[in-house]
Amino acid sequence: MRRSQFLIGVVVVALVALVNSIYIVDEREKALRLWFGEVTAVIEEPGLNFRIPVLHEIVKYDDRILALDTDPLEVTPADDRRLVVDAFARWRIKDPVQFRRAVGASGINGARSRLERILNAELREVLGGVDSGAVLSADRVALMNQIRDQARIQSASLGIEVVDVRIKRADLPAQNLAATFERMRAERQREAEDERARGREAAQRVRAGADRTVVETTSEATKQAEIIRGEADARRNAIFAEAFGRDPEFFAFYRSLAAYEQSLLGENSTLVISPDSEFFDYLKSATVE
C-alpha cells in the first residue's frame, strides 16, 4: 500500500515537472529563456519547447507591429503660433535580447513609456523648426517621415524599430481659438471691404465712360444737326435769292403775306398803323377808272 502511494506521488511529481518544463511559443511571439536573469536562448520559431523548471525563466514578447498613441502635446513652431499635436506611432521589437536589457522586467509597458518620451522630443524638435502652416497643411508627409527617422535612431538602443509615425491632429489651443477666429473674421472683413472698394472704383469708371460717351454722342449729333440746319438755311436762302432775281415784285408780295401772317397770329391782334403805310399796299383795292 505504501509502495503504491509512493509510486503515485512520484508519478504526480513527474507529471508536474514535465508540465512545468514544457512551454509553447506562438507564431505571433518571440521568447527568451533566462538562467538566473541572463539570456541563454532566443526562441523565434513557433512550437513546443522545453526548460528546466525553477532554474529557467521564459519571457515572451509580442512579435507583431504594436501601436503607440501619444497624449496631446503642445508644440511651438518657428512662427510662435502654439499648436496641440496628437500623434501615433507603429513599432515592433527588433532585437529581443537588447530589448530585455534596455527595459528589464517592465516589458512592453516600459518600452511604450520610453518610446513616447522619444517621440514627444522629436515632435518638438522637428515641428519647432517649421512654420505652423507646414504643420497644418495636408502635405506634411515629409515632416512625419523626418520624425520617424529620428525617432528610429533614438530608439535603436531599446532594441525596437519605429515603423511609422503619423500626426492625427494639429489644432490651436482652446484659449487661442477665439482670438484666431476673431483675427480671421477681421481679415475676411478687410478683404470684403477691399473688394467693395474695387467694385465702387470700377463702377465709377464705367459711369465716367458712359457720361463721356453721352457727351461725345450728343456733341456729335448737335454738330451734325447744325451742319444740316446750316446747309438747309443756305439752300433756302439760295432758293429765295433765285426767286427774288426772277420776279422781285412777286417776292415782295410773298414777303408781305408772310408779314401779315406773323402779325395776325394772336386771337385778339390789334395793329395801329397809318392807312397810308406801305404795310397795306397789297391789301388796297385796285382803283376802277
C-alpha positions, 0 to 999 in steps of 0.5 A: 500500500505504501509502495503504491502511494509512493509510486503515485506521488512520484508519478504526480511529481513527474507529471508536474515537472514535465508540465512545468518544463514544457512551454509553447511559443506562438507564431505571433511571439518571440521568447527568451529563456533566462538562467538566473536573469541572463539570456541563454536562448532566443526562441523565434520559431513557433512550437513546443519547447522545453526548460528546466523548471525553477532554474529557467525563466521564459519571457515572451514578447509580442512579435507583431507591429504594436501601436503607440498613441501619444497624449496631446502635446503642445508644440511651438513652431518657428512662427510662435503660433502654439499648436496641440499635436496628437500623434501615433506611432507603429513599432515592433521589437527588433532585437529581443535580447537588447530589448530585455536589457534596455527595459528589464522586467517592465516589458512592453509597458516600459518600452511604450513609456520610453518610446513616447518620451522619444517621440514627444522630443522629436515632435518638438524638435522637428515641428519647432523648426517649421512654420505652423502652416507646414504643420497644418497643411495636408502635405506634411508627409515629409515632416512625419517621415523626418520624425520617424527617422529620428525617432528610429535612431533614438530608439535603436538602443531599446532594441525596437524599430519605429515603423511609422509615425503619423500626426492625427491632429494639429489644432490651436489651443482652446484659449487661442481659438477665439482670438484666431477666429476673431483675427480671421473674421477681421481679415475676411472683413478687410478683404470684403471691404477691399473688394467693395472698394474695387467694385465702387472704383470700377463702377465709377469708371464705367459711369465716367465712360458712359457720361463721356460717351453721352457727351461725345454722342450728343456733341456729335449729333448737335454738330451734325444737326447744325451742319444740316440746319446750316446747309438747309438755311443756305439752300433756302436762302439760295432758293429765295435769292433765285426767286427774288432775281426772277420776279422781285415784285412777286417776292415782295408780295410773298414777303408781305403775306408772310408779314401779315401772317406773323402779325395776325397770329394772336386771337385778339391782334390789334395793329395801329398803323397809318392807312397810308403805310406801305404795310397795306399796299397789297391789301388796297383795292385796285382803283376802277377808272 
